[in-house]
Amino acid sequence: MTLSAVAIFVLASGISGGANTEGMLISGRAIQGAEGGGLNVMIDLIICDLVPLRERLKFISIVSAMFAIGTSMGPFVGGSLVQYSSWRWVFYLNLPIGPVALVMLWAVLHVKYEKQSLKQNLRRFDVIGSFLSIPSTVAILFALTYGGAIYSWPSWGVIVPLILGRVGLVSYHIYEALSYPNEPLIPPRLFGTRTSAVPFFATFVHTLIFVWIIYYLPVYFNLFSNLRPPDRAFSY
């Protein structure tokens, strides 16, 4: 699964870099986001499978440090590529790195697991929970993204997705709490004790603030540069 996620991520990078239309670029980025999320999850799963509990914090800290370094260097590297070459190289940069990662994973990562048929895997998949949570999240993101930009906040194009998204998420949590699925997406028992609920809440707040910073700061500086005279504007 990890090899497939890396391969599809590299393929999506090529699609995004070679995009000739806005729709093609958005599609490539959507696939990148899905596979990137899968890679992040697989990293934690591999660490939990291979590393004893007392050693996991050390390895997760190493991964988090690499993530922090990449996040801090990304704007400088990406800005330099855009300024001196083309924005397409932000995506093409993954093309030579991806095959190297694939070879290293194939040669080094040997995880023992119990092979199951497709039918057995589908039985473990929380179909109803996914059907409720994913469209609901997309609806809320749609409303928050286009509200005030394309549609006015009081318009039906914003209010209806917000209402549907909230109703869907509430329905999702009710369904998960009823213990119908054998393996729910987010088991309610994880929030049953303060020992687990407090770290989850802290992680949620930390991620919210972190994503807010990396999303809004580029937008702020871009708007700020457009308001300044051309000879004093920032150059990216």
C-alpha positions as CSV (number, residue, x, y, z in Angstrom):
1,M,0.0,0.0,0.0
2,T,2.8,2.4,0.8
3,L,4.5,1.7,-2.6
4,S,1.1,2.4,-4.3
5,A,0.6,5.6,-2.5
6,V,4.1,6.9,-3.4
7,A,3.7,5.8,-7.1
8,I,0.3,7.5,-7.4
9,F,1.6,10.6,-5.6
10,V,4.4,10.9,-8.2
11,L,2.0,10.4,-11.0
12,A,-0.3,13.1,-9.6
13,S,2.8,15.4,-9.4
14,G,3.4,14.9,-13.1
15,I,-0.3,15.6,-13.9
16,S,-0.2,18.8,-11.9
17,G,3.1,19.9,-13.4
18,G,1.9,19.3,-16.9
19,A,-1.5,20.7,-16.4
20,N,-2.9,22.8,-19.3
21,T,-6.2,23.6,-17.7
22,E,-7.4,24.7,-14.2
23,G,-9.5,21.5,-13.9
24,M,-6.4,19.3,-14.7
25,L,-4.4,21.1,-12.1
26,I,-7.1,20.8,-9.4
27,S,-7.5,17.1,-10.2
28,G,-3.8,16.5,-9.9
29,R,-3.6,18.4,-6.6
30,A,-6.6,16.5,-5.3
31,I,-5.0,13.2,-6.0
32,Q,-1.8,14.4,-4.4
33,G,-3.6,15.5,-1.3
34,A,-5.3,12.1,-1.0
35,E,-2.1,10.1,-1.4
36,G,-0.1,12.5,0.8
37,G,-2.6,12.0,3.5
38,G,-2.3,8.2,3.0
39,L,1.5,8.5,3.3
40,N,1.3,10.4,6.5
41,V,-1.0,7.7,8.0
42,M,1.2,4.9,6.7
43,I,4.3,6.4,8.4
44,D,2.6,6.3,11.8
45,L,1.2,2.8,11.2
46,I,4.6,1.5,10.2
47,I,6.2,3.0,13.3
48,C,3.5,1.5,15.5
49,D,3.9,-1.9,14.0
50,L,7.7,-2.1,14.0
51,V,8.7,-0.1,17.1
52,P,7.9,-1.0,20.7
53,L,5.6,1.4,22.6
54,R,8.5,2.9,24.8
55,E,10.5,3.8,21.7
56,R,7.7,5.2,19.5
57,L,7.9,8.7,20.8
58,K,11.6,8.9,19.7
59,F,10.8,7.8,16.1
60,I,7.7,10.0,15.8
61,S,9.8,12.9,17.0
62,I,12.3,12.3,14.3
63,V,9.6,12.2,11.7
64,S,8.0,15.3,13.1
65,A,11.4,17.1,13.0
66,M,11.8,16.2,9.3
67,F,8.3,17.4,8.6
68,A,9.1,20.7,10.4
69,I,12.3,21.2,8.4
70,G,10.5,20.5,5.1
71,T,7.6,22.8,6.0
72,S,10.0,25.6,6.9
73,M,12.2,25.2,3.8
74,G,9.3,24.6,1.4
75,P,8.3,28.3,0.9
76,F,11.9,29.3,0.2
77,V,12.5,26.4,-2.3
78,G,9.1,26.8,-3.9
79,G,9.5,30.5,-4.2
80,S,12.9,30.2,-5.7
81,L,11.7,27.7,-8.3
82,V,8.8,29.9,-9.2
83,Q,10.9,33.0,-9.4
84,Y,13.8,31.6,-11.5
85,S,12.1,28.9,-13.5
86,S,8.4,28.0,-13.5
87,W,5.7,27.0,-11.1
88,R,5.6,23.6,-12.8
89,W,8.9,22.7,-11.2
90,V,7.2,22.7,-7.8
91,F,5.6,19.5,-9.0
92,Y,8.3,18.2,-11.3
93,L,10.7,18.2,-8.4
94,N,8.9,15.1,-7.1
95,L,9.5,13.1,-10.2
96,P,13.2,12.3,-9.6
97,I,12.7,11.9,-5.9
98,G,9.7,9.6,-6.1
99,P,11.4,6.7,-7.9
100,V,14.3,6.8,-5.4
101,A,11.9,6.6,-2.6
102,L,10.1,3.6,-4.3
103,V,13.4,1.7,-4.7
104,M,14.4,2.3,-1.1
105,L,11.0,1.3,0.2
106,W,11.0,-1.9,-1.9
107,A,14.5,-2.8,-0.7
108,V,14.2,-1.9,3.0
109,L,10.6,-2.0,4.0
110,H,9.6,-5.6,4.7
111,V,6.6,-5.8,6.9
112,K,4.9,-9.1,7.8
113,Y,1.2,-8.9,7.5
114,E,-1.7,-11.3,7.1
115,K,-2.9,-11.3,3.6
116,Q,-6.7,-11.0,3.2
117,S,-8.9,-11.2,0.2
118,L,-10.6,-8.1,-1.3
119,K,-13.9,-9.3,0.1
120,Q,-12.5,-9.6,3.6
121,N,-11.0,-6.1,3.4
122,L,-14.3,-4.7,2.2
123,R,-16.1,-6.2,5.2
124,R,-13.7,-4.3,7.5
125,F,-14.3,-1.0,5.6
126,D,-16.8,1.4,7.3
127,V,-18.8,2.1,4.2
128,I,-21.6,4.0,5.8
129,G,-19.3,6.0,8.1
130,S,-17.2,7.0,5.0
131,F,-20.4,7.9,3.1
132,L,-21.5,10.2,5.9
133,S,-18.2,11.8,6.9
134,I,-16.5,12.5,3.5
135,P,-19.4,14.3,1.7
136,S,-20.2,16.2,4.9
137,T,-16.6,17.4,5.2
138,V,-16.5,18.4,1.5
139,A,-19.8,20.3,1.8
140,I,-18.5,22.3,4.8
141,L,-15.2,23.0,3.0
142,F,-17.0,24.1,-0.1
143,A,-19.1,26.6,1.9
144,L,-16.1,28.0,3.8
145,T,-14.0,28.2,0.6
146,Y,-16.5,30.0,-1.7
147,G,-18.3,31.9,1.0
148,G,-17.5,35.6,0.6
149,A,-15.5,34.9,-2.6
150,I,-17.9,33.6,-5.2
151,Y,-21.1,33.4,-3.1
152,S,-22.3,35.8,-0.5
153,W,-22.4,34.4,3.0
154,P,-26.2,34.6,3.4
155,S,-26.8,32.9,-0.1
156,W,-28.1,29.4,-0.5
157,G,-24.8,28.4,-2.1
158,V,-23.2,28.7,1.3
159,I,-26.0,28.1,3.8
160,V,-27.2,24.8,2.2
161,P,-23.8,23.1,2.2
162,L,-23.1,24.2,5.7
163,I,-26.4,22.8,7.0
164,L,-26.0,19.5,5.1
165,G,-22.4,19.2,6.2
166,R,-23.3,19.7,9.9
167,V,-26.2,17.4,9.7
168,G,-24.1,14.8,8.0
169,L,-21.3,15.0,10.6
170,V,-23.7,14.8,13.5
171,S,-25.3,11.7,11.8
172,Y,-21.9,10.2,11.4
173,H,-21.0,10.5,15.0
174,I,-24.4,9.1,16.1
175,Y,-23.8,6.2,13.8
176,E,-20.3,5.5,15.1
177,A,-21.6,5.8,18.7
178,L,-24.2,3.1,18.1
179,S,-21.4,0.6,17.5
180,Y,-22.9,-0.8,14.3
181,P,-19.6,-0.9,12.3
182,N,-17.2,-3.6,13.2
183,E,-14.2,-1.3,12.7
184,P,-15.4,2.4,12.7
185,L,-13.3,5.1,11.1
186,I,-13.0,6.9,14.5
187,P,-13.8,4.5,17.4
188,P,-15.8,6.4,20.1
189,R,-13.8,4.6,22.8
190,L,-10.8,6.8,21.9
191,F,-12.6,9.7,23.5
192,G,-13.9,7.7,26.5
193,T,-11.1,8.8,28.9
194,R,-9.4,12.0,29.7
195,T,-6.0,10.3,29.1
196,S,-6.8,10.0,25.4
197,A,-9.4,12.8,24.9
198,V,-7.1,15.6,26.1
199,P,-4.2,14.7,23.7
200,F,-6.6,14.4,20.8
201,F,-8.0,17.9,21.6
202,A,-4.5,19.4,22.0
203,T,-3.5,17.8,18.7
204,F,-6.6,19.2,17.0
205,V,-5.9,22.8,18.2
206,H,-2.2,22.6,17.4
207,T,-3.0,21.4,13.8
208,L,-5.7,24.0,13.4
209,I,-3.3,26.8,14.3
210,F,-0.5,25.4,12.3
211,V,-2.6,25.0,9.1
212,W,-4.0,28.4,9.7
213,I,-0.5,30.0,9.7
214,I,0.8,28.2,6.6
215,Y,-2.4,28.9,4.7
216,Y,-3.0,32.6,5.5
217,L,0.5,34.0,5.7
218,P,1.2,33.4,1.9
219,V,-2.2,35.0,1.1
220,Y,-1.4,37.9,3.4
221,F,2.0,38.6,1.9
222,N,0.6,38.2,-1.6
223,L,-2.1,40.8,-0.9
224,F,0.4,43.0,0.9
225,S,2.8,43.0,-2.0
226,N,0.0,43.9,-4.5
227,L,-0.8,46.9,-2.4
228,R,2.7,48.3,-2.5
229,P,4.2,50.3,-5.4
230,P,5.8,48.0,-8.1
231,D,9.4,49.1,-7.3
232,R,9.0,48.2,-3.7
233,A,6.8,45.1,-4.0
234,F,8.0,41.7,-2.8
235,S,9.4,39.4,-5.4
236,Y,8.6,35.7,-5.2
